[in-house]
Amino acid sequence: MDEDNISRALIIGVTTFIGIITVSAIIIFFNASLNTVRNAGSGMDYSTISRNDIESTLLMSGTGNYIKGSSVINLLSYYEQDTNVTMSVQNIKYIDQSGQVQIYENITIESDDPNVRESAYNSACRYIMDNQDFTIDVQDIDTQLGTRNITIKGV
């Protein structure tokens, strides 16, 4: 009978311990989830993230390092409507309908007309492949106005 009491005491103790651990885990999970929801609800500043990505791409100017086609598309998209920025994309490799690799020599986005800029942007996006390597050269003409020439060359 003495062993029976010890067994019951152990079962009650272990059950209580497991219950406390379970409740603690639920409270910890709830608090972590609540913090996640608060952070997501406040939102990220997308324009800041995008600007940081563009700046890191522009810093590749003159380094001899390559940027990928996806970064080129992001850069073109960012400056598409900025008439102070002239962009030239050269030697774009693309695959034509017969499966052959072709080269589109030059697409320049430099007009003051938003429709012309958009048309050139759409042409560039149609031909640029995400995985093609490019080099970038950025020339700041007037830093106060933000006037610059961006030359992107396919490798």
Backbone as CSV, one residue per row, in Angstrom:
resi,resn,N_x,N_y,N_z,CA_x,CA_y,CA_z,C_x,C_y,C_z
1,MET,0.807,-1.182,0.000,0.000,0.000,0.000,0.863,1.264,0.000
2,ASP,1.991,1.160,0.618,2.904,2.279,0.657,3.437,2.583,-0.752
3,GLU,3.697,1.554,-1.553,4.169,1.722,-2.929,3.073,2.314,-3.805
4,ASP,1.843,1.987,-3.524,0.715,2.527,-4.282,0.600,4.033,-4.092
5,ASN,0.837,4.527,-2.882,0.793,5.961,-2.600,1.940,6.698,-3.292
6,ILE,3.094,6.064,-3.302,4.253,6.666,-3.958,4.004,6.758,-5.461
7,SER,3.420,5.714,-6.049,3.112,5.709,-7.487,2.112,6.799,-7.831
8,ARG,1.073,6.932,-6.994,0.080,7.975,-7.238,0.695,9.373,-7.094
9,ALA,1.557,9.541,-6.137,2.203,10.834,-5.928,3.090,11.185,-7.129
10,LEU,3.820,10.191,-7.649,4.658,10.418,-8.826,3.804,10.758,-10.055
11,ILE,2.704,10.038,-10.251,1.820,10.286,-11.391,1.233,11.692,-11.300
12,ILE,0.791,12.069,-10.101,0.223,13.411,-9.910,1.303,14.478,-10.147
13,GLY,2.509,14.253,-9.653,3.605,15.213,-9.826,4.006,15.365,-11.285
14,VAL,4.146,14.222,-11.981,4.531,14.262,-13.399,3.431,14.921,-14.226
15,THR,2.169,14.589,-13.953,1.051,15.181,-14.680,1.000,16.692,-14.460
16,THR,1.203,17.128,-13.235,1.213,18.565,-12.929,2.367,19.258,-13.655
17,PHE,3.539,18.613,-13.638,4.710,19.170,-14.318,4.466,19.303,-15.814
18,ILE,3.906,18.280,-16.447,3.598,18.311,-17.887,2.559,19.395,-18.175
19,GLY,1.582,19.531,-17.304,0.565,20.578,-17.468,1.169,21.972,-17.413
20,ILE,2.089,22.189,-16.470,2.741,23.492,-16.337,3.598,23.789,-17.570
21,ILE,4.317,22.785,-18.051,5.141,22.966,-19.255,4.259,23.294,-20.456
22,THR,3.133,22.601,-20.599,2.223,22.845,-21.724,1.658,24.262,-21.681
23,VAL,1.190,24.689,-20.526,0.641,26.042,-20.389,1.727,27.079,-20.655
24,SER,2.945,26.841,-20.163,4.053,27.773,-20.408,4.372,27.869,-21.895
25,ALA,4.380,26.727,-22.582,4.657,26.722,-24.023,3.586,27.489,-24.787
26,ILE,2.329,27.329,-24.392,1.235,28.052,-25.055,1.384,29.553,-24.832
27,ILE,1.731,29.971,-23.637,1.904,31.401,-23.344,3.083,31.974,-24.133
28,ILE,4.196,31.249,-24.188,5.364,31.705,-24.943,5.021,31.822,-26.417
29,PHE,4.343,30.821,-26.977,3.950,30.845,-28.386,3.008,32.017,-28.659
30,PHE,2.062,32.252,-27.770,1.110,33.350,-27.941,1.831,34.694,-27.945
31,ASN,2.763,34.894,-27.015,3.498,36.162,-26.956,4.371,36.356,-28.198
32,ALA,5.020,35.293,-28.656,5.834,35.396,-29.871,4.954,35.715,-31.078
33,SER,3.810,35.086,-31.174,2.889,35.347,-32.282,2.359,36.772,-32.223
34,LEU,2.069,37.236,-31.034,1.570,38.596,-30.866,2.610,39.617,-31.320
35,ASN,3.873,39.400,-30.990,4.938,40.298,-31.444,5.087,40.257,-32.957
36,THR,4.952,39.082,-33.541,5.038,38.958,-34.995,3.909,39.719,-35.671
37,VAL,2.719,39.590,-35.144,1.570,40.302,-35.715,1.749,41.808,-35.567
38,ARG,2.265,42.255,-34.455,2.506,43.691,-34.272,3.515,44.211,-35.284
39,ASN,4.603,43.452,-35.495,5.622,43.877,-36.457,5.080,43.867,-37.878
40,ALA,4.310,42.860,-38.215,3.741,42.782,-39.560,2.682,43.851,-39.759
41,GLY,1.938,44.144,-38.709,0.889,45.153,-38.801,1.440,46.542,-38.991
42,SER,2.626,46.798,-38.437,3.216,48.122,-38.604,3.745,48.287,-40.013
43,GLY,4.034,47.183,-40.683,4.464,47.220,-42.077,5.911,47.629,-42.225
44,MET,6.496,47.184,-43.299,7.854,47.565,-43.628,7.783,48.739,-44.595
45,ASP,8.760,49.590,-44.559,8.830,50.709,-45.475,9.413,50.195,-46.787
46,TYR,8.514,49.833,-47.713,8.935,49.217,-48.966,9.828,50.142,-49.784
47,SER,9.543,51.423,-49.769,10.346,52.349,-50.565,11.789,52.396,-50.057
48,THR,11.988,52.276,-48.753,13.340,52.263,-48.199,14.081,50.999,-48.609
49,ILE,13.393,49.872,-48.561,14.013,48.610,-48.964,14.385,48.654,-50.442
50,SER,13.469,49.154,-51.262,13.726,49.258,-52.694,14.882,50.207,-52.964
51,ARG,14.915,51.325,-52.282,15.985,52.306,-52.474,17.335,51.716,-52.089
52,ASN,17.388,50.943,-51.009,18.642,50.305,-50.603,19.126,49.319,-51.657
53,ASP,18.199,48.594,-52.269,18.545,47.654,-53.334,19.106,48.392,-54.538
54,ILE,18.480,49.500,-54.903,18.938,50.294,-56.044,20.319,50.879,-55.752
55,GLU,20.509,51.398,-54.563,21.810,51.975,-54.199,22.921,50.927,-54.235
56,SER,22.628,49.721,-53.773,23.649,48.673,-53.807,23.975,48.279,-55.242
57,THR,22.988,48.329,-56.127,23.239,48.046,-57.542,24.093,49.150,-58.150
58,LEU,23.795,50.401,-57.841,24.567,51.522,-58.384,26.003,51.519,-57.866
59,LEU,26.225,50.995,-56.671,27.578,50.937,-56.117,28.472,49.955,-56.878
60,MET,27.879,49.113,-57.694,28.663,48.161,-58.485,29.325,48.848,-59.677
61,SER,29.049,50.119,-59.863,29.598,50.873,-60.992,31.117,50.896,-60.946
62,GLY,31.725,50.487,-62.059,33.171,50.564,-62.193,33.956,49.536,-61.411
63,THR,33.299,48.610,-60.735,34.030,47.621,-59.941,34.458,46.419,-60.771
64,GLY,33.852,46.245,-61.941,34.145,45.069,-62.748,33.317,43.869,-62.332
65,ASN,32.552,44.012,-61.277,31.670,42.931,-60.841,30.409,42.944,-61.683
66,TYR,29.757,41.812,-61.732,28.563,41.674,-62.547,27.300,41.839,-61.711
67,ILE,26.278,42.350,-62.363,24.938,42.352,-61.775,24.074,41.476,-62.668
68,LYS,23.032,40.932,-62.110,22.149,40.039,-62.859,21.039,40.832,-63.544
69,GLY,20.387,40.190,-64.485,19.302,40.810,-65.228,18.158,41.253,-64.333
70,SER,17.901,40.525,-63.264,16.823,40.914,-62.351,17.139,42.248,-61.684
71,SER,18.406,42.494,-61.355,18.793,43.791,-60.780,18.675,44.898,-61.817
72,VAL,18.970,44.570,-63.070,18.827,45.556,-64.148,17.360,45.938,-64.314
73,ILE,16.478,44.957,-64.286,15.043,45.232,-64.413,14.560,46.088,-63.245
74,ASN,15.020,45.790,-62.035,14.650,46.603,-60.867,15.139,48.045,-61.033
75,LEU,16.352,48.202,-61.523,16.920,49.531,-61.732,16.127,50.299,-62.785
76,LEU,15.817,49.646,-63.893,15.035,50.294,-64.950,13.653,50.672,-64.450
77,SER,13.063,49.799,-63.672,11.736,50.069,-63.124,11.765,51.262,-62.175
78,TYR,12.814,51.350,-61.386,12.922,52.435,-60.407,13.057,53.793,-61.090
79,TYR,13.862,53.850,-62.155,14.129,55.119,-62.825,13.301,55.321,-64.096
80,GLU,12.324,54.479,-64.334,11.552,54.553,-65.581,10.956,55.938,-65.814
81,GLN,10.360,56.539,-64.822,9.686,57.827,-64.992,10.546,59.031,-64.594
82,ASP,11.785,58.806,-64.187,12.671,59.897,-63.776,13.371,60.463,-65.011
83,THR,12.919,61.628,-65.462,13.462,62.220,-66.688,14.877,62.765,-66.507
84,ASN,15.361,62.852,-65.275,16.735,63.303,-65.028,17.749,62.188,-65.232
85,VAL,17.269,60.971,-65.386,18.162,59.820,-65.518,18.050,59.253,-66.925
86,THR,19.193,59.138,-67.592,19.264,58.508,-68.905,19.864,57.126,-68.718
87,MET,19.176,56.116,-69.230,19.642,54.733,-69.083,19.846,54.128,-70.459
88,SER,20.935,53.437,-70.604,21.242,52.747,-71.851,21.608,51.305,-71.512
89,VAL,20.893,50.376,-72.121,21.169,48.954,-71.917,21.690,48.402,-73.235
90,GLN,22.892,47.838,-73.203,23.553,47.381,-74.420,23.828,45.885,-74.357
91,ASN,23.882,45.272,-75.524,24.231,43.848,-75.678,23.341,42.932,-74.847
92,ILE,22.063,43.065,-75.032,21.107,42.210,-74.324,20.994,40.901,-75.089
93,LYS,21.307,39.819,-74.425,21.155,38.500,-75.051,19.756,37.976,-74.758
94,TYR,19.132,37.447,-75.786,17.803,36.860,-75.625,17.672,35.668,-76.547
95,ILE,16.680,34.872,-76.271,16.430,33.678,-77.093,15.217,33.961,-77.957
96,ASP,15.408,33.841,-79.292,14.297,34.120,-80.195,13.359,32.915,-80.282
97,GLN,12.333,33.038,-81.112,11.309,31.994,-81.199,11.838,30.682,-81.751
98,SER,12.946,30.722,-82.500,13.513,29.478,-83.025,14.510,28.850,-82.060
99,GLY,14.712,29.482,-80.899,15.600,28.923,-79.883,17.043,29.369,-80.015
100,GLN,17.324,30.299,-80.894,18.675,30.799,-81.095,18.941,32.004,-80.186
101,VAL,20.174,32.122,-79.715,20.555,33.264,-78.898,20.842,34.442,-79.827
102,GLN,20.169,35.534,-79.574,20.337,36.757,-80.355,20.817,37.874,-79.431
103,ILE,21.311,38.942,-80.010,21.767,40.090,-79.228,21.005,41.327,-79.688
104,TYR,20.366,41.991,-78.734,19.717,43.273,-78.983,20.760,44.325,-78.634
105,GLU,21.183,45.090,-79.618,22.342,45.966,-79.460,22.181,47.053,-78.396
106,ASN,21.091,47.830,-78.456,21.001,48.973,-77.549,19.548,49.395,-77.364
107,ILE,19.171,49.621,-76.121,17.887,50.236,-75.777,18.211,51.404,-74.858
108,THR,17.762,52.591,-75.251,18.042,53.791,-74.470,16.743,54.395,-73.970
109,ILE,16.735,54.701,-72.699,15.590,55.360,-72.070,16.055,56.761,-71.701
110,GLU,15.651,57.758,-72.524,16.159,59.105,-72.300,15.146,60.204,-72.584
111,SER,13.989,59.891,-73.056,13.017,60.898,-73.465,12.360,61.585,-72.268
112,ASP,11.839,62.783,-72.509,11.053,63.486,-71.497,9.595,63.055,-71.540
113,ASP,9.201,62.389,-72.610,7.827,61.922,-72.773,7.642,60.602,-72.009
114,PRO,6.721,60.574,-71.040,6.527,59.348,-70.251,6.132,58.136,-71.091
115,ASN,5.384,58.338,-72.157,4.972,57.216,-73.008,6.151,56.610,-73.753
116,VAL,7.072,57.448,-74.212,8.267,56.958,-74.906,9.154,56.199,-73.924
117,ARG,9.298,56.758,-72.735,10.107,56.073,-71.713,9.496,54.711,-71.366
118,GLU,8.183,54.687,-71.208,7.510,53.433,-70.882,7.665,52.404,-71.990
119,SER,7.588,52.846,-73.237,7.758,51.938,-74.369,9.172,51.342,-74.396
120,ALA,10.181,52.176,-74.176,11.563,51.688,-74.139,11.774,50.743,-72.956
121,TYR,11.182,51.079,-71.826,11.266,50.223,-70.640,10.647,48.854,-70.923
122,ASN,9.465,48.848,-71.532,8.801,47.576,-71.855,9.622,46.747,-72.830
123,SER,10.260,47.404,-73.797,11.132,46.677,-74.733,12.304,46.040,-74.004
124,ALA,12.919,46.801,-73.116,14.055,46.265,-72.372,13.636,45.084,-71.511
125,CYS,12.516,45.223,-70.819,12.054,44.139,-69.944,11.682,42.894,-70.740
126,ARG,11.227,43.077,-71.959,10.854,41.941,-72.806,12.076,41.098,-73.178
127,TYR,13.228,41.749,-73.348,14.410,41.043,-73.823,15.391,40.632,-72.732
128,ILE,15.431,41.333,-71.625,16.415,41.019,-70.578,16.057,39.708,-69.893
129,MET,17.039,38.807,-69.833,16.862,37.556,-69.109,17.385,37.742,-67.684
130,ASP,16.679,37.159,-66.725,17.019,37.338,-65.315,18.434,36.901,-64.963
131,ASN,18.954,35.904,-65.663,20.244,35.344,-65.271,21.415,35.855,-66.098
132,GLN,21.188,36.776,-67.025,22.299,37.318,-67.797,23.129,38.242,-66.923
133,ASP,24.432,38.227,-67.132,25.339,39.099,-66.394,25.505,40.424,-67.130
134,PHE,25.575,41.502,-66.361,25.759,42.836,-66.900,26.807,43.561,-66.069
135,THR,27.454,44.545,-66.685,28.277,45.494,-65.939,27.538,46.825,-65.956
136,ILE,27.835,47.657,-64.983,27.136,48.941,-64.873,28.151,50.057,-64.706
137,ASP,27.849,51.181,-65.347,28.668,52.380,-65.223,27.718,53.547,-64.971
138,VAL,27.923,54.234,-63.867,27.056,55.350,-63.487,27.885,56.625,-63.503
139,GLN,27.389,57.631,-64.225,28.044,58.932,-64.266,27.067,59.977,-63.740
140,ASP,27.408,60.559,-62.602,26.583,61.630,-62.042,26.941,62.933,-62.738
141,ILE,25.949,63.550,-63.363,26.180,64.799,-64.085,25.936,65.989,-63.168
142,ASP,24.803,65.991,-62.485,24.468,67.060,-61.537,23.836,66.407,-60.318
143,THR,24.565,66.367,-59.219,24.078,65.669,-58.027,22.908,66.394,-57.375
144,GLN,22.843,67.718,-57.512,21.725,68.450,-56.907,20.415,68.153,-57.623
145,LEU,20.450,68.067,-58.940,19.244,67.738,-59.708,18.998,66.239,-59.786
146,GLY,20.025,65.470,-59.505,19.891,64.020,-59.615,20.065,63.535,-61.043
147,THR,20.726,64.346,-61.881,20.940,63.986,-63.275,22.104,63.008,-63.363
148,ARG,21.854,61.893,-64.020,22.903,60.886,-64.168,22.683,60.071,-65.428
149,ASN,23.778,59.518,-65.918,23.749,58.585,-67.038,24.112,57.210,-66.508
150,ILE,23.280,56.230,-66.795,23.532,54.859,-66.376,23.701,54.022,-67.644
151,THR,24.858,53.417,-67.787,25.133,52.549,-68.930,25.283,51.116,-68.412
152,ILE,24.471,50.244,-68.951,24.480,48.847,-68.542,24.834,48.013,-69.763
153,LYS,25.880,47.195,-69.648,26.358,46.408,-70.777,26.258,44.927,-70.454
154,GLY,25.658,44.194,-71.360,25.581,42.749,-71.221,26.927,42.107,-71.472
155,VAL,27.221,41.071,-70.736,28.496,40.367,-70.870,28.339,39.216,-71.837
